Amino acid sequence: MVIFRAIQLALWAFALGLYTAGAVAQTPPSANSTLEQELAAQVDRFVEADRAAPPAACQVLFVGSSSIVKWKDSLAADMAPMPIINRGFGGSHIEYVNRWFDAIVAPYRPRAIVFYAGENDIDAGKSVDGVVADFDAFMARKTQVLGKTPVYFISLKPSKLRLAEFSLQSRVNDAIRARAARRSDLHYIDVVAPMLENGKPKDLFGPDNLHMTRAGYVIWTRAVRAALLPHTEAELRSCLRTAKP
């Protein structure tokens, strides 16, 4: 166990070194935007926290945008006894998860990844094909670095604020659902149906009509647990085998 922990710490140091060395090269000219600066600052805080106390391998990693961020207070309890790491960063797009993959995904060697992003992308004007292509790039990078580690994609949610974008969100969801039907390492979690009533979003949102109240997270908890629990023991065994020195 001591040897395994030492090797794990060494791997963390190596991964963080790669991130630090490659940060400038990975950042395109547009990174001077306010949003991207804010995202970079969030990622840097994760990196510093991980350097101080590297999380154990083979936890369930939650990554994505503010819907993941705002789940932080109850996420561990909602997913118990599955251990989790929350690496949501507010305002993010799929392309930003890809950009900082080596900092906030790869080092954790997760047993599974729960992914929520794409909603902000559509709202920012990115095309459906562009959003799906970004997710394809995420899956390609995941396969390259983490092999068959399963990804659980939470469908883009129907919020009151972005109801005009619902048809575009649905096209993204349909594309990811189709991919999940063809890949054993990708699972689609539908939160759209339980969040709608008579075709309109239920009263699950705070004052901004975008971010969910606890009632919304209750629905997400039920859906995510139903997807994860049947596989968690097998995924843990597989992760422990690959995480061994």
C-alpha positions as CSV (number, residue, x, y, z in Angstrom):
1,M,0.0,0.0,0.0
2,V,2.9,2.4,0.9
3,I,4.6,1.6,-2.4
4,F,1.3,2.0,-4.4
5,R,0.8,5.4,-2.7
6,A,4.3,6.5,-3.5
7,I,3.8,5.6,-7.1
8,Q,0.5,7.3,-7.2
9,L,2.1,10.5,-5.9
10,A,4.8,10.2,-8.5
11,L,2.3,9.8,-11.2
12,W,0.5,12.9,-9.9
13,A,3.7,14.9,-10.0
14,F,4.4,13.8,-13.5
15,A,0.8,14.6,-14.7
16,L,0.9,18.0,-13.0
17,G,4.3,18.7,-14.6
18,L,3.0,17.9,-18.0
19,Y,0.0,20.2,-17.4
20,T,2.3,23.1,-16.2
21,A,4.8,22.6,-19.0
22,G,2.0,22.5,-21.7
23,A,-0.3,25.1,-20.4
24,V,0.9,27.9,-22.7
25,A,1.1,25.6,-25.7
26,Q,-2.5,24.4,-25.1
27,T,-4.0,27.9,-24.8
28,P,-5.1,29.5,-28.1
29,P,-4.9,33.2,-28.7
30,S,-8.6,33.6,-27.6
31,A,-7.7,32.6,-24.1
32,N,-7.5,36.3,-23.1
33,S,-11.3,36.4,-23.0
34,T,-12.8,37.0,-19.6
35,L,-14.6,33.7,-19.5
36,E,-11.5,31.7,-20.4
37,Q,-9.4,33.6,-17.8
38,E,-12.1,32.7,-15.2
39,L,-12.1,29.1,-16.3
40,A,-8.3,28.9,-16.2
41,A,-8.3,30.3,-12.7
42,Q,-10.8,27.6,-11.6
43,V,-8.6,24.9,-13.2
44,D,-5.5,26.3,-11.5
45,R,-7.3,26.0,-8.1
46,F,-8.1,22.4,-8.8
47,V,-4.5,21.7,-9.7
48,E,-3.1,23.4,-6.6
49,A,-5.6,21.5,-4.4
50,D,-4.6,18.2,-6.1
51,R,-0.9,19.0,-5.7
52,A,-1.5,19.5,-1.9
53,A,-3.7,16.4,-1.5
54,P,-3.9,14.1,-4.5
55,P,-7.3,12.3,-4.6
56,A,-7.3,8.5,-4.6
57,A,-7.7,6.8,-7.9
58,C,-10.8,4.9,-9.0
59,Q,-13.4,7.4,-7.8
60,V,-16.3,8.6,-9.9
61,L,-15.4,11.8,-11.6
62,F,-18.1,14.4,-12.2
63,V,-16.9,17.0,-14.8
64,G,-18.6,19.8,-16.8
65,S,-20.3,23.1,-16.3
66,S,-22.1,24.9,-13.6
67,S,-24.8,22.3,-13.1
68,I,-22.0,20.1,-11.8
69,V,-20.4,23.0,-9.8
70,K,-23.6,23.7,-8.0
71,W,-24.1,20.1,-7.0
72,K,-21.1,20.2,-4.8
73,D,-22.9,20.6,-1.4
74,S,-24.9,17.3,-1.7
75,L,-23.2,15.4,-4.5
76,A,-21.1,13.1,-2.2
77,A,-24.1,12.2,-0.1
78,D,-26.4,11.8,-3.2
79,M,-23.9,9.3,-4.7
80,A,-22.9,7.5,-1.5
81,P,-21.4,4.9,-1.1
82,M,-19.7,5.6,-4.4
83,P,-16.7,8.0,-3.8
84,I,-16.8,11.1,-6.1
85,I,-14.6,13.9,-7.3
86,N,-16.4,17.1,-8.5
87,R,-14.5,19.0,-11.2
88,G,-17.2,21.1,-12.6
89,F,-16.2,24.6,-13.6
90,G,-18.9,27.2,-14.1
91,G,-19.6,28.5,-17.6
92,S,-17.5,25.8,-19.3
93,H,-18.1,24.3,-22.8
94,I,-17.1,20.9,-24.0
95,E,-14.1,22.4,-25.7
96,Y,-12.8,23.7,-22.4
97,V,-13.1,20.3,-20.8
98,N,-11.0,19.0,-23.7
99,R,-8.5,21.8,-23.4
100,W,-7.9,21.1,-19.7
101,F,-8.3,17.3,-19.9
102,D,-4.8,16.6,-18.7
103,A,-5.4,18.7,-15.6
104,I,-9.0,17.8,-14.5
105,V,-9.7,14.4,-16.0
106,A,-6.6,12.3,-16.8
107,P,-4.8,12.5,-13.4
108,Y,-7.7,11.0,-11.4
109,R,-7.7,7.6,-13.1
110,P,-11.5,7.5,-12.5
111,R,-13.6,4.3,-12.4
112,A,-16.2,6.3,-14.4
113,I,-16.8,9.8,-15.7
114,V,-20.1,11.6,-15.3
115,F,-20.2,14.3,-17.9
116,Y,-22.4,17.4,-18.2
117,A,-21.6,20.1,-20.8
118,G,-22.9,21.4,-24.1
119,E,-25.7,23.6,-22.9
120,N,-23.5,26.7,-22.7
121,D,-22.1,25.8,-26.1
122,I,-25.5,26.0,-27.8
123,D,-26.4,29.2,-25.9
124,A,-23.1,30.7,-27.1
125,G,-24.1,30.0,-30.7
126,K,-22.1,26.9,-31.5
127,S,-23.7,24.6,-34.0
128,V,-25.1,21.2,-33.1
129,D,-22.5,19.6,-35.3
130,G,-19.8,21.6,-33.6
131,V,-21.0,20.6,-30.1
132,V,-21.2,16.9,-31.1
133,A,-17.7,17.1,-32.7
134,D,-16.3,18.5,-29.5
135,F,-17.8,15.6,-27.5
136,D,-16.4,13.1,-30.1
137,A,-13.0,14.7,-29.4
138,F,-13.5,14.3,-25.7
139,M,-14.3,10.6,-26.2
140,A,-11.2,10.2,-28.5
141,R,-9.0,11.7,-25.9
142,K,-10.5,9.7,-23.1
143,T,-9.9,6.5,-25.0
144,Q,-6.3,7.5,-25.8
145,V,-5.5,8.3,-22.1
146,L,-8.0,6.2,-20.0
147,G,-8.9,3.4,-22.3
148,K,-12.3,1.8,-21.7
149,T,-13.2,4.0,-18.7
150,P,-16.9,4.5,-19.1
151,V,-18.5,7.9,-19.7
152,Y,-22.0,8.7,-18.5
153,F,-23.4,11.7,-20.5
154,I,-26.2,13.6,-18.7
155,S,-28.6,14.9,-21.4
156,L,-28.7,18.7,-21.9
157,K,-31.4,19.8,-19.5
158,P,-34.6,21.8,-20.4
159,S,-34.4,25.1,-18.5
160,K,-37.0,27.8,-18.5
161,L,-34.4,30.4,-19.5
162,R,-33.2,28.5,-22.6
163,L,-36.5,26.9,-23.7
164,A,-36.0,28.5,-27.2
165,E,-32.9,26.4,-27.5
166,F,-34.6,23.2,-26.6
167,S,-34.8,21.9,-30.2
168,L,-31.1,22.4,-30.7
169,Q,-30.4,20.7,-27.3
170,S,-32.5,17.8,-28.4
171,R,-30.5,17.3,-31.5
172,V,-27.3,17.2,-29.5
173,N,-29.0,14.7,-27.1
174,D,-30.2,12.5,-29.9
175,A,-26.7,12.4,-31.4
176,I,-25.1,11.4,-28.1
177,R,-27.8,8.8,-27.4
178,A,-27.1,7.3,-30.9
179,R,-23.4,7.1,-30.1
180,A,-24.1,5.5,-26.7
181,A,-26.1,2.8,-28.5
182,R,-23.0,1.8,-30.5
183,R,-20.3,2.1,-27.7
184,S,-19.9,0.0,-24.6
185,D,-17.9,2.8,-22.9
186,L,-20.6,5.5,-23.3
187,H,-23.9,5.7,-21.5
188,Y,-26.7,8.2,-22.0
189,I,-28.6,9.5,-19.0
190,D,-32.0,11.0,-19.8
191,V,-33.0,13.8,-17.5
192,V,-35.2,15.6,-20.0
193,A,-38.3,13.5,-19.7
194,P,-38.5,13.7,-15.8
195,M,-37.9,17.4,-15.9
196,L,-40.8,18.2,-18.3
197,E,-44.5,18.3,-17.7
198,N,-46.9,18.7,-20.6
199,G,-43.9,19.6,-22.8
200,K,-42.7,22.4,-20.6
201,P,-40.0,22.6,-17.8
202,K,-41.2,21.8,-14.3
203,D,-40.8,24.3,-11.5
204,L,-37.2,23.1,-10.7
205,F,-35.2,26.3,-11.2
206,G,-34.0,29.2,-9.1
207,P,-34.5,32.9,-9.8
208,D,-32.4,32.9,-12.9
209,N,-34.6,30.1,-14.4
210,L,-31.4,28.3,-15.4
211,H,-29.8,26.7,-12.4
212,M,-31.7,24.0,-10.6
213,T,-33.1,24.0,-7.1
214,R,-32.7,21.0,-4.9
215,A,-35.8,19.5,-6.5
216,G,-34.0,19.4,-9.8
217,Y,-31.0,17.6,-8.3
218,V,-33.3,15.1,-6.7
219,I,-34.3,14.1,-10.3
220,W,-30.7,14.1,-11.4
221,T,-29.7,12.0,-8.4
222,R,-32.3,9.3,-9.2
223,A,-31.3,9.2,-12.9
224,V,-27.6,9.1,-12.3
225,R,-27.7,6.5,-9.5
226,A,-29.9,4.3,-11.7
227,A,-27.3,4.5,-14.4
228,L,-24.2,4.0,-12.3
229,L,-25.2,1.5,-9.6
230,P,-25.6,-1.6,-11.8
231,H,-22.0,-1.2,-13.1
232,T,-20.1,0.3,-10.2
233,E,-18.6,-2.9,-8.8
234,A,-17.4,-4.2,-12.1
235,E,-16.0,-0.7,-13.0
236,L,-14.2,-0.5,-9.7
237,R,-12.6,-3.9,-10.2
238,S,-11.5,-3.0,-13.7
239,C,-10.1,0.4,-12.5
240,L,-8.2,-1.2,-9.6
241,R,-6.5,-3.7,-12.1
242,T,-5.4,-0.9,-14.4
243,A,-4.4,1.4,-11.5
244,K,-2.0,-1.1,-9.9
245,P,1.7,-0.4,-10.4
